[in-house]
Amino acid sequence: MFTVKFVGGAKKSFPEEYVKIDKSDMSIQELIDLLLELKLDDTPKLDTDNALIAINGSDSSAMDGKSTKIKNNDVVSIIPVIHGGASEKITFECAKQQIQVLEIKGQKSIDVKFIDDLRKKYPRLVLQAVSSSFILNNYHLQKIISLSFESKKNGVLLSNKFEIDILMRFALTTQISSAIKQVGIKPKDNFILIAIGNKKILNLLYRELLPMTEILFSKNPSLYLKRHFKITKKHVNSIHSKTPLEDILVEKAAILF
C-alpha cells in the first residue's frame, strides 16, 4: 500500500487530499491511469502532463520518469506546475525547501559582484543567478531545480556547491567555467535570481530587490535555446508532450555527470 497526496490545484480533482492505493510495484504511468479512472467526471481535470510527480519528496523525472516504480509505504505527491500568469515573484517548495524566484532587470552596473554581495548579506540563503535567456518558464525552472535537489540527495552533484549544480544544469555542461560564461550574470541582460532558504529571510530579500524586478518570463527564449543547444525541429516534434522543448532540456540536464 502507498499514499497519493494531491497538492495545490490537484486537490480540486479529488474529494480527499490523500488517497490510499492498496497496491505496490506500480509505475507512475499505471498510477496516472488509475487516478484518471477513479476521478469523478464532475471534478476539474487532473493535468498530470503539467505536474511534478514526486516520490517521498524526490521528482520522479529524475529517476525513471513515468516508468518509476512505487514501493510499499511510499508517498507520491502530485504537484501542479503553473505555466501562465504574470508575476514578479514565484514561490514554491521542493524537497521541503522554500524557493523564491525573481527576474532582475539587467543594468550596466550589475555584474557577478551583485550576487556575491547578496550572498554576503544573506549568508543563510542559497542564491544563484541564471540568464533569463536560458530559462523557458516556470515548468522548466522547477524541473531543473528538482534535478539538483535529487542529485544532492544521492550525493552526485556536478559541483561541491549546490548552487553551481543548478547553473550547470541550465547551461547543460559539466564545466563550471563554461556554465558561468554561458548562463551567468551579464551587464544589461535580465537574469533570474533563485533563492532558497527561510521564508522570512526570502521576504526580506524580495522587499529589497522589488524595485529592480520585472515580470517573470515575459520573453520567450525558445528560438534562442534551440539554436544554442542545436535542438532541431525534428527532435522537438518527436517528443509527445505538451512541453517538448522543456522536456528535452530537462532530459539533457538529467544525464549530466
N, C-alpha and C positions, 0 to 999 in steps of 0.2 A: 504493500500500500504506500502511496505517496500523496502529497498535498499540492494542489494548484492554488496559487494566490493571484488574485486579479488586482492590479494597481491602476490608480487614476481612472481614465475613461473606460478601461476594460471592465471595471466593476459594474458598469451600466448594462453589460450584456448578460450578467448572471445575477440571480436574486441574492446570492451569498458571496461574501468576499473570498471565502475559502471553499474549495471543493475537494473532497477526498476521493481518490481513484483507487479502487481495490485491485490493482494490478502492479506488476513491476516488469523491468526489462522492456518497457515500451519506448519507442523512439519519439522524438519531438514531433515528427510528422504524424505519427499514429495518434499522439495526444491531440494535435490540432484537429485531425479528422474526427476524433471522438467528441471534442468540445463543440465542434460545429454541429454535430448530430444532437448533442444534449441541449444546445441553446434554444430557448423558446423563440418562436417566429416573431413575436411582437416586441422583442427587445432589440436595441441597437446592434448593428453589425460588429462582429468581433474581427477586427482587421489585423490578422497575425502577420501579414506581409510588412506592416509598418509598426512592428513592435520588437522590443528586446525581450528575448525569452531566456531567462536566467535559471540556472540550476544551483541552488544553495548560494545564490549571490554572484555566480560567475556566468558571463554571457555564453550561451550555447554555441554562438557562431565562432567563438574562439576554440571550441572543442571539435566536434564533428558536424556542426550545423544541425540541420533537421534530422540527421541520422544519429545524433547523440542519444544514448540510451539513458533512461531514467531508472534509478535504482530504488530499492525499498527505503522508505523514510526520507527520500529527497523532498525538497520544497522547490517547486517550479513557479517562478514569478513571471507573469505576463505584463509587460510594461509598455504602453503605447508611446511611440515617438511622434511628437508633433512636428509637422513639416511647415505648416503655414503660419501666418500671423506676423505682424511687425512688432519687434520688441527691442529695447535697448539692453535687456538682460535676460539670460536664461539661467535657471537654477534647476538642478536635478540631483538625484542620488545615485551613486554607483559604488558597489562593494562597501556599502554602509558609510560612504564618504560624501560630504556635501560639496557640490561643484557649482561654481558660478562662472558664467561666460559673458564677456563683454566684447564689443567691437570698438576699437580705439581709432579715431581719425588720425591718419598719417600727418605728420608735421615735420618740417625741415629740422627742427631741433630735437626730434625724438629718434633715438637710436638704441643700441643694445644697453647703453648705460641706464636707460629708463627702467628696464626690468631689473637690472642689478640693484638700482636704488630702491625699487619696490620690495625686493627680497630682503634688503637690509631693514627696511621699515616694518615689514610684516614677516618676521622670521618664522612664524608658526604656520604660514601658508605655503603651499606648493604652488609655484607660479610658472607659467610658460606662455610665450607669445608665438603665434603662428601667423604667417602672412594670410590675409583674407583670400588671396588667390588660390590657396591650397585647401580650403575647407568649403565643400559644396553647400552644406546645410546642416541643420541640427541632427538629422539622422546619421550622416557621415561622421560628424563630430562625436556623437555619443558612442558609436560603434568603435571608433579608434581608441577613445579613452577606455572603453571597456576592455579592449585588447591589451592595453598597457596594464590595467589592473590584474587581468588574468595572468599576464606574464610575470608580474611582480609576485603574485600568489604562488606561482610554480617555480620561482627562482630563475627565470630565463629572460630577464630584462636585457635589452640590447645595449644598455649602458648601466653603470652603477648608480646613476641618478634617474629616478622615476620620470622627472620632467623632460629629461633628454630622450628617454624612450618614446614619449609622446611625440616629440619633434621629429624623430627619425621615422616614425610610422606614417606621419603625414607626408614626409619627404620621400618615403619608400626607398630608404637607403640604410645601410648598416655603418656608414661612415659619418661620424659626428660632424666633422668639418664640412662635409658636403651638405648635411642636413641644415646646419646653421646658415650656410651660404644660400641655399635654395629657399628655405621657408622661414628664416629668422627675420627679425625686425629690419626694415629698410626705411630710411628717411623718406617722408612724403607718402609712403604706402600704408593703407589701412592694415591693421592686424587684429587677430582675435586673441584676447587675453583669457587664459584658462586659469582659474584659481580654485584650489582645493583646500578645505580646512573647516574651521569652526564657523558656524553661521553668523555669529555676532561679529567676528573679525571680517568676514566676507562683506557684511553690510557696511562696515566702516570703509573698506576698500571701494565699494560701489559709490558711496557718497563722495569720496574724494575724487574719483575718476569720472563721475557723471557728466561734468561739463565737457569732457573730451570724447564722450561716447557717440556712436552713430547707431542707426537701426541695423540690427544683425542681419547678415546675409542678404543685403539689399541688391547686391550684384551677383550675377550667375557666372561663376568661373569655369563652367563645364567645358567650353571650347578650348580654353587655355590649358586645362588639365589633360584633355585628350591629346593635345599637341605635345605638351611637356612630357607626358608619360607614354607617348606613342600608342595610344589606345585607338584602335580602328573602329569604324562604324560597324564592320562585320562582327567584331568582338562584342560590342555593345548589344547588337541585335541578337547575338547568340545566347544572351542571358535572359531567362524567362522570369522576370520580376518587374515590379513597378519602379524599382530603383536600380537599374542595371549598372550605371556608371558608379554609383556609390558602392554597390556590391563588389564590383571589380577592384576598386581602390582598397576596400576593406580586406578582400581576399589577398591582394598583393602585400598588404601590411601584415597580415596574419602569418605569412610564410617566411617573413624575415627572421634570420637567426645568425 
